[in-house]
Amino acid sequence: GSAHGKGVLNPLRSLQLLLAEAERMVVLQYLRALMQGRLVCRGAHERTQVAERLQHDAAQLRELFLGLVRVR
């Protein structure tokens, strides 16, 4: 009866929580790897390259997670 209808949103909510947790884990792993690499920039050119790489990685992570959300 009514208990059945209430459970319909549960799988969706569970999926949202799972995606949020996965996103958090990926970002934490990425940042951990980044920090271990210790970004040492010798000059403005290297700083620009590192900034571009970080922006590129951020865009790819954004695409990945937006894609996962769209799959639902």
All heavy atoms as a GROMACS GRO file, in nm:
protein
  568
    1GLY      N    1   0.081  -0.119   0.000
    1GLY     CA    2   0.000   0.000   0.000
    1GLY      C    3   0.085   0.125   0.000
    1GLY      O    4   0.171   0.144  -0.086
    2SER      N    5   0.065   0.212   0.100
    2SER     CA    6   0.132   0.342   0.102
    2SER      C    7   0.282   0.330   0.132
    2SER      O    8   0.360   0.412   0.091
    2SER     CB    9   0.065   0.435   0.203
    2SER     OG   10   0.075   0.379   0.333
    3ALA      N   11   0.322   0.226   0.204
    3ALA     CA   12   0.464   0.206   0.235
    3ALA      C   13   0.542   0.180   0.106
    3ALA      O   14   0.658   0.216   0.094
    3ALA     CB   15   0.482   0.092   0.334
    4HIS      N   16   0.475   0.116   0.010
    4HIS     CA   17   0.539   0.086  -0.117
    4HIS      C   18   0.568   0.213  -0.196
    4HIS      O   19   0.675   0.232  -0.251
    4HIS     CB   20   0.448  -0.005  -0.199
    4HIS     CG   21   0.521  -0.113  -0.271
    4HIS    ND1   22   0.656  -0.114  -0.290
    4HIS    CD2   23   0.476  -0.227  -0.331
    4HIS    CE1   24   0.692  -0.220  -0.357
    4HIS    NE2   25   0.584  -0.292  -0.382
    5GLY      N   26   0.471   0.304  -0.200
    5GLY     CA   27   0.485   0.429  -0.274
    5GLY      C   28   0.594   0.518  -0.218
    5GLY      O   29   0.658   0.593  -0.290
    6LYS      N   30   0.616   0.510  -0.088
    6LYS     CA   31   0.716   0.594  -0.024
    6LYS      C   32   0.858   0.555  -0.066
    6LYS      O   33   0.945   0.640  -0.077
    6LYS     CB   34   0.703   0.582   0.130
    6LYS     CG   35   0.699   0.715   0.198
    6LYS     CD   36   0.659   0.700   0.343
    6LYS     CE   37   0.780   0.659   0.425
    6LYS     NZ   38   0.754   0.655   0.569
    7GLY      N   39   0.881   0.428  -0.093
    7GLY     CA   40   1.013   0.379  -0.126
    7GLY      C   41   1.060   0.414  -0.266
    7GLY      O   42   1.174   0.392  -0.300
    8VAL      N   43   0.973   0.470  -0.348
    8VAL     CA   44   1.007   0.499  -0.488
    8VAL      C   45   1.122   0.599  -0.499
    8VAL      O   46   1.210   0.584  -0.580
    8VAL     CB   47   0.884   0.548  -0.566
    8VAL    CG1   48   0.922   0.594  -0.705
    8VAL    CG2   49   0.781   0.437  -0.574
    9LEU      N   50   1.122   0.702  -0.414
    9LEU     CA   51   1.227   0.804  -0.420
    9LEU      C   52   1.357   0.756  -0.355
    9LEU      O   53   1.462   0.813  -0.379
    9LEU     CB   54   1.181   0.933  -0.352
    9LEU     CG   55   1.080   1.015  -0.431
    9LEU    CD1   56   1.040   1.140  -0.353
    9LEU    CD2   57   1.132   1.054  -0.568
   10ASN      N   58   1.350   0.652  -0.272
   10ASN     CA   59   1.469   0.604  -0.202
   10ASN      C   60   1.585   0.565  -0.293
   10ASN      O   61   1.696   0.607  -0.268
   10ASN     CB   62   1.433   0.490  -0.108
   10ASN     CG   63   1.423   0.536   0.035
   10ASN    OD1   64   1.446   0.654   0.064
   10ASN    ND2   65   1.390   0.446   0.124
   11PRO      N   66   1.562   0.484  -0.398
   11PRO     CA   67   1.676   0.449  -0.485
   11PRO      C   68   1.740   0.572  -0.548
   11PRO      O   69   1.861   0.580  -0.560
   11PRO     CB   70   1.614   0.359  -0.591
   11PRO     CG   71   1.491   0.304  -0.527
   11PRO     CD   72   1.442   0.412  -0.434
   12LEU      N   73   1.658   0.668  -0.587
   12LEU     CA   74   1.711   0.791  -0.648
   12LEU      C   75   1.795   0.866  -0.546
   12LEU      O   76   1.906   0.912  -0.577
   12LEU     CB   77   1.595   0.878  -0.698
   12LEU     CG   78   1.635   1.006  -0.770
   12LEU    CD1   79   1.718   0.974  -0.894
   12LEU    CD2   80   1.511   1.083  -0.810
   13ARG      N   81   1.747   0.879  -0.425
   13ARG     CA   82   1.821   0.948  -0.319
   13ARG      C   83   1.951   0.874  -0.289
   13ARG      O   84   2.056   0.935  -0.272
   13ARG     CB   85   1.733   0.959  -0.194
   13ARG     CG   86   1.798   1.036  -0.081
   13ARG     CD   87   1.805   1.184  -0.116
   13ARG     NE   88   1.875   1.255  -0.011
   13ARG     CZ   89   1.974   1.342  -0.034
   13ARG    NH1   90   2.009   1.372  -0.157
   13ARG    NH2   91   2.034   1.403   0.064
   14SER      N   92   1.944   0.742  -0.285
   14SER     CA   93   2.064   0.661  -0.260
   14SER      C   94   2.167   0.683  -0.370
   14SER      O   95   2.286   0.694  -0.342
   14SER     CB   96   2.028   0.512  -0.253
   14SER     OG   97   1.944   0.488  -0.143
   15LEU      N   98   2.120   0.690  -0.493
   15LEU     CA   99   2.211   0.712  -0.606
   15LEU      C  100   2.276   0.850  -0.596
   15LEU      O  101   2.396   0.864  -0.618
   15LEU     CB  102   2.135   0.700  -0.739
   15LEU     CG  103   2.218   0.715  -0.866
   15LEU    CD1  104   2.326   0.607  -0.871
   15LEU    CD2  105   2.131   0.707  -0.988
   16GLN      N  106   2.198   0.950  -0.558
   16GLN     CA  107   2.252   1.085  -0.542
   16GLN      C  108   2.360   1.088  -0.434
   16GLN      O  109   2.465   1.149  -0.451
   16GLN     CB  110   2.141   1.184  -0.507
   16GLN     CG  111   2.049   1.215  -0.623
   16GLN     CD  112   1.929   1.299  -0.581
   16GLN    OE1  113   1.884   1.291  -0.466
   16GLN    NE2  114   1.876   1.377  -0.673
   17LEU      N  115   2.333   1.020  -0.323
   17LEU     CA  116   2.431   1.016  -0.214
   17LEU      C  117   2.556   0.942  -0.257
   17LEU      O  118   2.668   0.983  -0.225
   17LEU     CB  119   2.370   0.949  -0.090
   17LEU     CG  120   2.259   1.028  -0.020
   17LEU    CD1  121   2.194   0.945   0.090
   17LEU    CD2  122   2.314   1.157   0.038
   18LEU      N  123   2.538   0.833  -0.331
   18LEU     CA  124   2.651   0.755  -0.380
   18LEU      C  125   2.737   0.837  -0.475
   18LEU      O  126   2.860   0.838  -0.466
   18LEU     CB  127   2.600   0.629  -0.450
   18LEU     CG  128   2.703   0.524  -0.488
   18LEU    CD1  129   2.769   0.466  -0.363
   18LEU    CD2  130   2.638   0.414  -0.570
   19LEU      N  131   2.673   0.909  -0.567
   19LEU     CA  132   2.746   0.994  -0.661
   19LEU      C  133   2.821   1.105  -0.589
   19LEU      O  134   2.935   1.135  -0.622
   19LEU     CB  135   2.650   1.055  -0.764
   19LEU     CG  136   2.609   0.965  -0.879
   19LEU    CD1  137   2.504   1.034  -0.965
   19LEU    CD2  138   2.729   0.927  -0.964
   20ALA      N  139   2.756   1.165  -0.489
   20ALA     CA  140   2.820   1.272  -0.413
   20ALA      C  141   2.944   1.218  -0.340
   20ALA      O  142   3.048   1.282  -0.338
   20ALA     CB  143   2.722   1.333  -0.314
   21GLU      N  144   2.931   1.100  -0.282
   21GLU     CA  145   3.043   1.039  -0.211
   21GLU      C  146   3.156   1.003  -0.308
   21GLU      O  147   3.273   1.027  -0.279
   21GLU     CB  148   2.996   0.914  -0.135
   21GLU     CG  149   3.103   0.845  -0.055
   21GLU     CD  150   3.164   0.930   0.056
   21GLU    OE1  151   3.104   1.033   0.096
   21GLU    OE2  152   3.272   0.894   0.104
   22ALA      N  153   3.121   0.950  -0.424
   22ALA     CA  154   3.221   0.915  -0.525
   22ALA      C  155   3.295   1.039  -0.572
   22ALA      O  156   3.418   1.039  -0.585
   22ALA     CB  157   3.154   0.845  -0.644
   23GLU      N  158   3.221   1.146  -0.594
   23GLU     CA  159   3.280   1.272  -0.638
   23GLU      C  160   3.379   1.324  -0.533
   23GLU      O  161   3.490   1.364  -0.564
   23GLU     CB  162   3.170   1.375  -0.664
   23GLU     CG  163   3.220   1.502  -0.726
   23GLU     CD  164   3.108   1.594  -0.770
   23GLU    OE1  165   2.990   1.556  -0.764
   23GLU    OE2  166   3.140   1.706  -0.814
   24ARG      N  167   3.336   1.318  -0.408
   24ARG     CA  168   3.420   1.364  -0.297
   24ARG      C  169   3.549   1.281  -0.290
   24ARG      O  170   3.659   1.337  -0.276
   24ARG     CB  171   3.343   1.354  -0.166
   24ARG     CG  172   3.406   1.425  -0.049
   24ARG     CD  173   3.321   1.411   0.076
   24ARG     NE  174   3.327   1.277   0.131
   24ARG     CZ  175   3.427   1.233   0.210
   24ARG    NH1  176   3.524   1.314   0.243
   24ARG    NH2  177   3.428   1.111   0.256
   25MET      N  178   3.537   1.149  -0.307
   25MET     CA  179   3.654   1.061  -0.300
   25MET      C  180   3.752   1.088  -0.414
   25MET      O  181   3.873   1.093  -0.392
   25MET     CB  182   3.611   0.915  -0.300
   25MET     CG  183   3.551   0.870  -0.167
   25MET     SD  184   3.486   0.702  -0.171
   25MET     CE  185   3.635   0.609  -0.209
   26VAL      N  186   3.698   1.108  -0.534
   26VAL     CA  187   3.784   1.135  -0.649
   26VAL      C  188   3.860   1.266  -0.630
   26VAL      O  189   3.980   1.275  -0.654
   26VAL     CB  190   3.703   1.137  -0.781
   26VAL    CG1  191   3.786   1.193  -0.896
   26VAL    CG2  192   3.654   0.997  -0.815
   27VAL      N  193   3.788   1.368  -0.584
   27VAL     CA  194   3.851   1.498  -0.563
   27VAL      C  195   3.959   1.489  -0.454
   27VAL      O  196   4.068   1.543  -0.470
   27VAL     CB  197   3.745   1.606  -0.529
   27VAL    CG1  198   3.811   1.735  -0.483
   27VAL    CG2  199   3.657   1.632  -0.651
   28LEU      N  200   3.928   1.418  -0.346
   28LEU     CA  201   4.027   1.402  -0.238
   28LEU      C  202   4.152   1.328  -0.288
   28LEU      O  203   4.264   1.367  -0.258
   28LEU     CB  204   3.967   1.328  -0.119
   28LEU     CG  205   3.870   1.408  -0.033
   28LEU    CD1  206   3.808   1.319   0.075
   28LEU    CD2  207   3.939   1.527   0.030
   29GLN      N  208   4.132   1.221  -0.366
   29GLN     CA  209   4.245   1.146  -0.421
   29GLN      C  210   4.328   1.234  -0.514
   29GLN      O  211   4.451   1.230  -0.514
   29GLN     CB  212   4.197   1.021  -0.496
   29GLN     CG  213   4.141   0.913  -0.407
   29GLN     CD  214   4.247   0.853  -0.317
   29GLN    OE1  215   4.363   0.840  -0.352
   29GLN    NE2  216   4.206   0.815  -0.197
   30TYR      N  217   4.258   1.312  -0.596
   30TYR     CA  218   4.326   1.401  -0.690
   30TYR      C  219   4.410   1.504  -0.614
   30TYR      O  220   4.526   1.526  -0.645
   30TYR     CB  221   4.223   1.471  -0.779
   30TYR     CG  222   4.282   1.576  -0.870
   30TYR    CD1  223   4.350   1.538  -0.985
   30TYR    CD2  224   4.273   1.711  -0.841
   30TYR    CE1  225   4.407   1.632  -1.068
   30TYR    CE2  226   4.329   1.806  -0.923
   30TYR     CZ  227   4.395   1.766  -1.037
   30TYR     OH  228   4.452   1.859  -1.119
   31LEU      N  229   4.350   1.565  -0.513
   31LEU     CA  230   4.422   1.666  -0.435
   31LEU      C  231   4.540   1.604  -0.361
   31LEU      O  232   4.647   1.664  -0.353
   31LEU     CB  233   4.327   1.734  -0.336
   31LEU     CG  234   4.222   1.826  -0.398
   31LEU    CD1  235   4.127   1.878  -0.292
   31LEU    CD2  236   4.289   1.942  -0.471
   32ARG      N  237   4.521   1.483  -0.309
   32ARG     CA  238   4.629   1.414  -0.238
   32ARG      C  239   4.748   1.391  -0.333
   32ARG      O  240   4.863   1.418  -0.300
   32ARG     CB  241   4.579   1.281  -0.181
   32ARG     CG  242   4.673   1.216  -0.084
   32ARG     CD  243   4.608   1.099  -0.013
   32ARG     NE  244   4.504   1.147   0.079
   32ARG     CZ  245   4.381   1.097   0.085
   32ARG    NH1  246   4.347   0.997   0.007
   32ARG    NH2  247   4.294   1.146   0.170
   33ALA      N  248   4.718   1.342  -0.454
   33ALA     CA  249   4.823   1.319  -0.554
   33ALA      C  250   4.891   1.450  -0.592
   33ALA      O  251   5.013   1.457  -0.609
   33ALA     CB  252   4.763   1.252  -0.678
   34LEU      N  253   4.810   1.553  -0.605
   34LEU     CA  254   4.861   1.685  -0.641
   34LEU      C  255   4.958   1.736  -0.534
   34LEU      O  256   5.067   1.784  -0.565
   34LEU     CB  257   4.743   1.782  -0.654
   34LEU     CG  258   4.757   1.903  -0.741
   34LEU    CD1  259   4.787   1.861  -0.885
   34LEU    CD2  260   4.629   1.983  -0.737
   35MET      N  261   4.920   1.721  -0.408
   35MET     CA  262   5.002   1.770  -0.299
   35MET      C  263   5.132   1.690  -0.285
   35MET      O  264   5.236   1.743  -0.249
   35MET     CB  265   4.924   1.767  -0.167
   35MET     CG  266   4.810   1.865  -0.164
   35MET     SD  267   4.867   2.030  -0.211
   35MET     CE  268   4.716   2.117  -0.232
   36GLN      N  269   5.124   1.560  -0.313
   36GLN     CA  270   5.245   1.478  -0.305
   36GLN      C  271   5.343   1.515  -0.415
   36GLN      O  272   5.464   1.501  -0.398
   36GLN     CB  273   5.209   1.329  -0.314
   36GLN     CG  274   5.150   1.277  -0.185
   36GLN     CD  275   5.099   1.135  -0.197
   36GLN    OE1  276   5.097   1.076  -0.305
   36GLN    NE2  277   5.056   1.078  -0.086
   37GLY      N  278   5.289   1.562  -0.528
   37GLY     CA  279   5.374   1.603  -0.640
   37GLY      C  280   5.443   1.735  -0.613
   37GLY      O  281   5.536   1.772  -0.683
   38ARG      N  282   5.400   1.805  -0.512
   38ARG     CA  283   5.457   1.935  -0.475
   38ARG      C  284   5.483   2.023  -0.596
   38ARG      O  285   5.586   2.010  -0.663
   38ARG     CB  286   5.583   1.917  -0.392
   38ARG     CG  287   5.551   1.851  -0.260
   38ARG     CD  288   5.660   1.861  -0.159
   38ARG     NE  289   5.712   1.995  -0.144
   38ARG     CZ  290   5.839   2.021  -0.113
   38ARG    NH1  291   5.925   1.923  -0.097
   38ARG    NH2  292   5.879   2.145  -0.099
   39LEU      N  293   5.391   2.108  -0.624
   39LEU     CA  294   5.400   2.196  -0.739
   39LEU      C  295   5.508   2.302  -0.717
   39LEU      O  296   5.487   2.400  -0.647
   39LEU     CB  297   5.266   2.265  -0.764
   39LEU     CG  298   5.148   2.174  -0.796
   39LEU    CD1  299   5.020   2.254  -0.801
   39LEU    CD2  300   5.172   2.103  -0.926
   40VAL      N  301   5.624   2.276  -0.776
   40VAL     CA  302   5.732   2.374  -0.769
   40VAL      C  303   5.744   2.437  -0.906
   40VAL      O  304   5.771   2.370  -1.004
   40VAL     CB  305   5.866   2.305  -0.730
   40VAL    CG1  306   5.978   2.407  -0.727
   40VAL    CG2  307   5.852   2.235  -0.596
   41CYS      N  308   5.719   2.565  -0.911
   41CYS     CA  309   5.722   2.636  -1.038
   41CYS      C  310   5.846   2.725  -1.044
   41CYS      O  311   5.868   2.807  -0.956
   41CYS     CB  312   5.597   2.722  -1.055
   41CYS     SG  313   5.445   2.628  -1.049
   42ARG      N  314   5.924   2.704  -1.148
   42ARG     CA  315   6.040   2.790  -1.169
   42ARG      C  316   6.005   2.890  -1.277
   42ARG      O  317   6.022   2.864  -1.395
   42ARG     CB  318   6.160   2.706  -1.213
   42ARG     CG  319   6.208   2.609  -1.105
   42ARG     CD  320   6.308   2.509  -1.164
   42ARG     NE  321   6.320   2.390  -1.081
   42ARG     CZ  322   6.235   2.287  -1.083
   42ARG    NH1  323   6.130   2.289  -1.165
   42ARG    NH2  324   6.252   2.182  -1.006
   43GLY      N  325   5.947   3.001  -1.235
   43GLY     CA  326   5.917   3.107  -1.331
   43GLY      C  327   5.771   3.111  -1.373
   43GLY      O  328   5.693   3.020  -1.348
   44ALA      N  329   5.740   3.219  -1.441
   44ALA     CA  330   5.602   3.248  -1.481
   44ALA      C  331   5.550   3.147  -1.583
   44ALA      O  332   5.433   3.108  -1.578
   44ALA     CB  333   5.592   3.389  -1.537
   45HIS      N  334   5.636   3.104  -1.675
   45HIS     CA  335   5.592   3.010  -1.779
   45HIS      C  336   5.544   2.879  -1.717
   45HIS      O  337   5.439   2.827  -1.753
   45HIS     CB  338   5.704   2.985  -1.879
   45HIS     CG  339   5.667   2.888  -1.988
   45HIS    ND1  340   5.572   2.918  -2.083
   45HIS    CD2  341   5.710   2.763  -2.013
   45HIS    CE1  342   5.558   2.814  -2.163
   45HIS    NE2  343   5.641   2.718  -2.124
   46GLU      N  344   5.621   2.825  -1.623
   46GLU     CA  345   5.582   2.700  -1.557
   46GLU      C  346   5.454   2.718  -1.477
   46GLU      O  347   5.369   2.630  -1.474
   46GLU     CB  348   5.693   2.650  -1.464
   46GLU     CG  349   5.782   2.547  -1.528
   46GLU     CD  350   5.877   2.483  -1.429
   46GLU    OE1  351   5.832   2.431  -1.326
   46GLU    OE2  352   5.998   2.487  -1.457
   47ARG      N  353   5.441   2.833  -1.412
   47ARG     CA  354   5.320   2.861  -1.335
   47ARG      C  355   5.198   2.860  -1.427
   47ARG      O  356   5.093   2.805  -1.393
   47ARG     CB  357   5.331   2.996  -1.264
   47ARG     CG  358   5.337   2.984  -1.114
   47ARG     CD  359   5.320   3.117  -1.042
   47ARG     NE  360   5.386   3.230  -1.101
   47ARG     CZ  361   5.515   3.261  -1.081
   47ARG    NH1  362   5.590   3.185  -1.005
   47ARG    NH2  363   5.568   3.367  -1.138
   48THR      N  364   5.214   2.920  -1.544
   48THR     CA  365   5.105   2.923  -1.642
   48THR      C  366   5.069   2.783  -1.688
   48THR      O  367   4.951   2.748  -1.697
   48THR     CB  368   5.145   3.010  -1.765
   48THR    OG1  369   5.176   3.141  -1.719
   48THR    CG2  370   5.033   3.017  -1.866
   49GLN      N  371   5.171   2.700  -1.714
   49GLN     CA  372   5.147   2.562  -1.756
   49GLN      C  373   5.074   2.482  -1.648
   49GLN      O  374   4.980   2.408  -1.677
   49GLN     CB  375   5.279   2.492  -1.789
   49GLN     CG  376   5.338   2.534  -1.923
   49GLN     CD  377   5.463   2.454  -1.956
   49GLN    OE1  378   5.550   2.435  -1.871
   49GLN    NE2  379   5.471   2.408  -2.079
   50VAL      N  380   5.117   2.498  -1.524
   50VAL     CA  381   5.053   2.427  -1.412
   50VAL      C  382   4.908   2.473  -1.398
   50VAL      O  383   4.818   2.392  -1.380
   50VAL     CB  384   5.132   2.447  -1.281
   50VAL    CG1  385   5.052   2.398  -1.161
   50VAL    CG2  386   5.266   2.375  -1.288
   51ALA      N  387   4.884   2.602  -1.407
   51ALA     CA  388   4.748   2.656  -1.396
   51ALA      C  389   4.658   2.599  -1.506
   51ALA      O  390   4.544   2.560  -1.480
   51ALA     CB  391   4.750   2.808  -1.402
   52GLU      N  392   4.712   2.591  -1.628
   52GLU     CA  393   4.635   2.537  -1.740
   52GLU      C  394   4.604   2.389  -1.717
   52GLU      O  395   4.492   2.343  -1.744
   52GLU     CB  396   4.710   2.556  -1.872
   52GLU     CG  397   4.707   2.699  -1.920
   52GLU     CD  398   4.797   2.724  -2.040
   52GLU    OE1  399   4.865   2.630  -2.087
   52GLU    OE2  400   4.800   2.840  -2.087
   53ARG      N  401   4.700   2.316  -1.665
   53ARG     CA  402   4.679   2.173  -1.637
   53ARG      C  403   4.571   2.154  -1.530
   53ARG      O  404   4.483   2.069  -1.542
   53ARG     CB  405   4.811   2.110  -1.590
   53ARG     CG  406   4.801   1.971  -1.536
   53ARG     CD  407   4.779   1.869  -1.647
   53ARG     NE  408   4.734   1.743  -1.594
   53ARG     CZ  409   4.814   1.645  -1.552
   53ARG    NH1  410   4.944   1.659  -1.559
   53ARG    NH2  411   4.762   1.534  -1.506
   54LEU      N  412   4.575   2.237  -1.425
   54LEU     CA  413   4.475   2.228  -1.319
   54LEU      C  414   4.335   2.260  -1.373
   54LEU      O  415   4.238   2.192  -1.339
   54LEU     CB  416   4.510   2.322  -1.204
   54LEU     CG  417   4.633   2.285  -1.121
   54LEU    CD1  418   4.662   2.394  -1.019
   54LEU    CD2  419   4.616   2.151  -1.053
   55GLN      N  420   4.327   2.361  -1.458
   55GLN     CA  421   4.198   2.397  -1.518
   55GLN      C  422   4.146   2.284  -1.606
   55GLN      O  423   4.028   2.253  -1.605
   55GLN     CB  424   4.210   2.527  -1.597
   55GLN     CG  425   4.223   2.649  -1.508
   55GLN     CD  426   4.244   2.777  -1.587
   55GLN    OE1  427   4.297   2.776  -1.698
   55GLN    NE2  428   4.202   2.888  -1.530
   56HIS      N  429   4.236   2.224  -1.683
   56HIS     CA  430   4.200   2.112  -1.771
   56HIS      C  431   4.148   1.994  -1.688
   56HIS      O  432   4.043   1.936  -1.718
   56HIS     CB  433   4.321   2.071  -1.854
   56HIS     CG  434   4.295   1.953  -1.942
   56HIS    ND1  435   4.335   1.827  -1.908
   56HIS    CD2  436   4.232   1.943  -2.061
   56HIS    CE1  437   4.297   1.742  -2.004
   56HIS    NE2  438   4.235   1.811  -2.097
   57ASP      N  439   4.220   1.959  -1.581
   57ASP     CA  440   4.179   1.848  -1.494
   57ASP      C  441   4.043   1.878  -1.430
   57ASP      O  442   3.958   1.790  -1.422
   57ASP     CB  443   4.283   1.824  -1.384
   57ASP     CG  444   4.410   1.759  -1.438
   57ASP    OD1  445   4.414   1.722  -1.558
   57ASP    OD2  446   4.506   1.746  -1.360
   58ALA      N  447   4.025   2.002  -1.384
   58ALA     CA  448   3.898   2.039  -1.321
   58ALA      C  449   3.783   2.025  -1.420
   58ALA      O  450   3.676   1.974  -1.386
   58ALA     CB  451   3.906   2.182  -1.269
   59ALA      N  452   3.805   2.067  -1.544
   59ALA     CA  453   3.701   2.057  -1.647
   59ALA      C  454   3.668   1.911  -1.674
   59ALA      O  455   3.552   1.874  -1.690
   59ALA     CB  456   3.746   2.127  -1.775
   60GLN      N  457   3.771   1.825  -1.678
   60GLN     CA  458   3.746   1.683  -1.704
   60GLN      C  459   3.670   1.618  -1.589
   60GLN      O  460   3.579   1.538  -1.612
   60GLN     CB  461   3.877   1.610  -1.728
   60GLN     CG  462   3.938   1.646  -1.863
   60GLN     CD  463   4.028   1.536  -1.915
   60GLN    OE1  464   4.120   1.493  -1.847
   60GLN    NE2  465   4.000   1.491  -2.034
   61LEU      N  466   3.705   1.652  -1.466
   61LEU     CA  467   3.632   1.598  -1.351
   61LEU      C  468   3.486   1.644  -1.354
   61LEU      O  469   3.394   1.567  -1.329
   61LEU     CB  470   3.697   1.642  -1.220
   61LEU     CG  471   3.828   1.572  -1.184
   61LEU    CD1  472   3.894   1.638  -1.063
   61LEU    CD2  473   3.806   1.424  -1.158
   62ARG      N  474   3.466   1.772  -1.389
   62ARG     CA  475   3.330   1.826  -1.399
   62ARG      C  476   3.250   1.749  -1.503
   62ARG      O  477   3.137   1.707  -1.478
   62ARG     CB  478   3.337   1.975  -1.435
   62ARG     CG  479   3.208   2.050  -1.412
   62ARG     CD  480   3.225   2.201  -1.437
   62ARG     NE  481   3.334   2.259  -1.360
   62ARG     CZ  482   3.444   2.314  -1.413
   62ARG    NH1  483   3.461   2.320  -1.544
   62ARG    NH2  484   3.537   2.365  -1.336
   63GLU      N  485   3.309   1.727  -1.620
   63GLU     CA  486   3.242   1.652  -1.727
   63GLU      C  487   3.207   1.511  -1.681
   63GLU      O  488   3.098   1.461  -1.708
   63GLU     CB  489   3.332   1.643  -1.852
   63GLU     CG  490   3.326   1.764  -1.940
   63GLU     CD  491   3.185   1.792  -1.989
   63GLU    OE1  492   3.122   1.701  -2.049
   63GLU    OE2  493   3.136   1.904  -1.968
   64LEU      N  494   3.302   1.446  -1.614
   64LEU     CA  495   3.279   1.310  -1.566
   64LEU      C  496   3.156   1.304  -1.478
   64LEU      O  497   3.066   1.222  -1.498
   64LEU     CB  498   3.402   1.260  -1.489
   64LEU     CG  499   3.383   1.129  -1.411
   64LEU    CD1  500   3.368   1.011  -1.506
   64LEU    CD2  501   3.497   1.106  -1.314
   65PHE      N  502   3.150   1.392  -1.378
   65PHE     CA  503   3.041   1.385  -1.283
   65PHE      C  504   2.909   1.437  -1.339
   65PHE      O  505   2.804   1.385  -1.306
   65PHE     CB  506   3.079   1.452  -1.151
   65PHE     CG  507   3.174   1.366  -1.073
   65PHE    CD1  508   3.308   1.398  -1.065
   65PHE    CD2  509   3.131   1.250  -1.012
   65PHE    CE1  510   3.397   1.317  -0.997
   65PHE    CE2  511   3.219   1.168  -0.943
   65PHE     CZ  512   3.352   1.202  -0.935
   66LEU      N  513   2.916   1.535  -1.428
   66LEU     CA  514   2.793   1.578  -1.493
   66LEU      C  515   2.739   1.465  -1.581
   66LEU      O  516   2.618   1.442  -1.588
   66LEU     CB  517   2.815   1.704  -1.577
   66LEU     CG  518   2.832   1.833  -1.496
   66LEU    CD1  519   2.866   1.949  -1.589
   66LEU    CD2  520   2.708   1.864  -1.416
   67GLY      N  521   2.829   1.393  -1.645
   67GLY     CA  522   2.790   1.278  -1.727
   67GLY      C  523   2.723   1.170  -1.644
   67GLY      O  524   2.624   1.111  -1.683
   68LEU      N  525   2.779   1.143  -1.526
   68LEU     CA  526   2.721   1.043  -1.437
   68LEU      C  527   2.582   1.084  -1.392
   68LEU      O  528   2.491   1.002  -1.382
   68LEU     CB  529   2.810   1.021  -1.314
   68LEU     CG  530   2.940   0.947  -1.338
   68LEU    CD1  531   3.024   0.945  -1.210
   68LEU    CD2  532   2.916   0.806  -1.386
   69VAL      N  533   2.564   1.213  -1.365
   69VAL     CA  534   2.434   1.261  -1.322
   69VAL      C  535   2.332   1.249  -1.435
   69VAL      O  536   2.218   1.212  -1.414
   69VAL     CB  537   2.443   1.408  -1.271
   69VAL    CG1  538   2.306   1.467  -1.249
   69VAL    CG2  539   2.524   1.413  -1.142
   70ARG      N  540   2.376   1.279  -1.558
   70ARG     CA  541   2.285   1.272  -1.675
   70ARG      C  542   2.240   1.130  -1.704
   70ARG      O  543   2.133   1.111  -1.757
   70ARG     CB  544   2.354   1.330  -1.798
   70ARG     CG  545   2.342   1.480  -1.806
   70ARG     CD  546   2.391   1.533  -1.940
   70ARG     NE  547   2.476   1.649  -1.918
   70ARG     CZ  548   2.607   1.651  -1.934
   70ARG    NH1  549   2.671   1.544  -1.977
   70ARG    NH2  550   2.675   1.758  -1.910
   71VAL      N  551   2.323   1.031  -1.673
   71VAL     CA  552   2.291   0.891  -1.702
   71VAL      C  553   2.162   0.849  -1.632
   71VAL      O  554   2.084   0.772  -1.685
   71VAL     CB  555   2.409   0.798  -1.663
   71VAL    CG1  556   2.367   0.653  -1.659
   71VAL    CG2  557   2.524   0.818  -1.761
   72ARG      N  558   2.140   0.905  -1.513
   72ARG     CA  559   2.018   0.872  -1.440
   72ARG      C  560   1.900   0.904  -1.526
   72ARG      O  561   1.803   0.852  -1.533
   72ARG     CB  562   2.005   0.954  -1.311
   72ARG     CG  563   2.110   0.919  -1.211
   72ARG     CD  564   2.087   0.995  -1.085
   72ARG     NE  565   2.100   1.137  -1.110
   72ARG     CZ  566   2.038   1.230  -1.043
   72ARG    NH1  567   1.956   1.200  -0.947
   72ARG    NH2  568   2.056   1.358  -1.068
   0.00000   0.00000   0.00000
